[in-house]
Structure formats: C-alpha cells, structure tokens
Amino acid sequence: MRPVVVVGDAGLDVVARHSGPIAHGGDVRAKVTIEPGGAGANTAVWLAACGASPVLVARVGADSAGRQVHAELTSAGVQCAFAVDPDLATCCVVVLVDDDGQRSMLPDRGANARFSPADLDPGLLAGTGGHLHLSGYVLLDATSRPAGLAVLRAAHEAGWTTSVDPQAAVLIHSAEAFLEDVRGVDFLLPNADELLALTGSSEPASAKSLLSHVGVVVVTSGPDGATWVDEDELISVPAEVTECVDSTGAGDAFDAGFLAAWLDGASKRDALLGGVRAGSRAVGVVGAQPPR
C-alpha cells in the first residue's frame, strides 16, 4: 500500500454515556470512560486496523496525556510524528453519548490549536506516490489554519494525492473560504450536514457543484450509506445494519476504510464499501478507535 500521512488532532476523550436527557443544573447518571481520540488520531488508528502503516502528524502537550496518547497510538501501529507544546495541554474532548448512540462533543483542542507549519517534517513527504489526509479541524481554527494550508501545499508540490474531511458543519462559517482552502484536493469527504453547509443541500447530487474545486466528493449519509461523486457518475452503496452504541469517530473510521481500500487499488464501489465496513465497526464500540 502507498505511504499515508495523516495530519490532525490527537488527544483523549472523556466519554459519558448518559441515560435520558441531560438535566440542566441537575444530575444524570452515566457510564464514564477515558478513551484515546482526536480526529486525526482516529483516522490513523483505523488506517492501521485496515492494513496501512500510517504516520500521524499532530501537536500534544508536555504532559502525561500526551505521553499516553503517544503510547496508545504506537501500540496500535501508528508512527507518531508529534510536536510537543511546552505550555498548552494535550487535546481533551468531553463526549456526551445518548441512549441512541448519538454523540455531542465539548472539545478543547489544546496544543493542537497551535499546530504550525514547522511541525511537519518535510522528509515525511519525500518520494512520490504517497497520500496526505488532513482533518478539517486544522483548517477551521484560525490558529492552525496556516499549517493546514502549508501541508496541503507541500503535498501537492511533492506530487502526493490528498484528502480532506471537513469534520464539523457548525464550524464552516464561510463555504466559499473553506472551498478555496481545499482547492485542488483529490478527495473531499463530507457527511450530509457538512455537504449542506457547503452547498445548501444534503443530497449527494449537490456535491457536483463542488467539483470545480476538488477532484472527487465522497458523501457519507449515516444510515443511508455513502456516495462517490465525480464528473462522470454518482455511485452509492447502502449502510450496513448494525446497532449504534456510540457514533463518535464513525466518520473518521469511514475515511480510513475508504482510503485504505482506494490506496490498495480498489474500485470506486469497493472503496465505498471499505469505508462503510469500518464506519459500521466504529459505531458498534464505545470510543472513537478500534478496541485494542
């Protein structure tokens, strides 16, 4: 499989699976665990689980959480190329998961917010034929956006293929600005909500309007499956029927399953199915990464 470098957040998730609605100002019993997380880290670990040998570029704090994240990822088969921030703490996200497995997140990007162009070792993009995957959180935060643009530019100059997951519809304040940032990317990987923010419609066919900026749009639609959209055709595959225990990281897992299959030479349909399989595995477990 071709080399793959992932750039994005790495941190810890505090996952609280609560029963019933949150009582503002009151108490709600919950099952609470601490899990490895961060969108970039999630995709990298799922890539490793799908047979790739990914490198993760991220920024962590000089704290026990950063050391734990490094150890967890290394044990999962991810090569960590981390910058260490001397001041800010490692990313931490509080994840509230309801009875239907749907998650709400309270993120603190911590050290990831100070990810800078200098944090990418140019040697990681040496040679031809590799692939760079960028988490959209890097572009959607003004403090790390210059680094996101720099790594995309470096990948393009090295002749690598690229992909971007927009990650968060609510953070896309200007569709035009975001699309300009990802101009020239080979794959844009939005979910239906992010597609709505970018085009005004959550229908996969609306992704055709994005092809003036990117090569291919791959849309995930939860229980409605996933769709490949390019200039020639729309190809859709159904979702797998599975119990949703925790939806955290399902999109990151889809990205990994899709990219691993595509990088291994799969057809468009088979690449979609690879993503769906990984996403379905992700919703069946607590936390955003495969169980160790």
WOVEN-V543929 format. One record per run of one state. SS is the DSSP state (H for helix, E for strand, L for the rest). FROM is the first residue (numbers start at 0). TO is the last residue. If there is no record, write none. Layout:
SS | FROM | TO
SS | FROM | TO
This chain:
L | 0 | 2
E | 3 | 6
L | 7 | 9
E | 10 | 17
L | 18 | 28
E | 29 | 36
L | 37 | 37
H | 38 | 48
L | 49 | 53
E | 54 | 60
L | 61 | 62
H | 63 | 74
L | 75 | 77
E | 78 | 84
L | 85 | 89
E | 90 | 96
L | 97 | 101
E | 102 | 107
L | 108 | 108
H | 109 | 113
L | 114 | 115
H | 116 | 118
L | 119 | 120
H | 121 | 124
L | 125 | 129
E | 130 | 134
H | 135 | 138
L | 139 | 140
H | 141 | 157
L | 158 | 159
E | 160 | 164
L | 165 | 167
H | 168 | 170
L | 171 | 173
H | 174 | 180
L | 181 | 185
E | 186 | 187
L | 188 | 189
E | 190 | 190
H | 191 | 198
L | 199 | 202
H | 203 | 209
L | 210 | 214
E | 215 | 219
L | 220 | 220
H | 221 | 223
L | 224 | 224
E | 225 | 228
L | 229 | 232
E | 233 | 236
L | 237 | 248
H | 249 | 262
L | 263 | 266
H | 267 | 282
L | 283 | 291
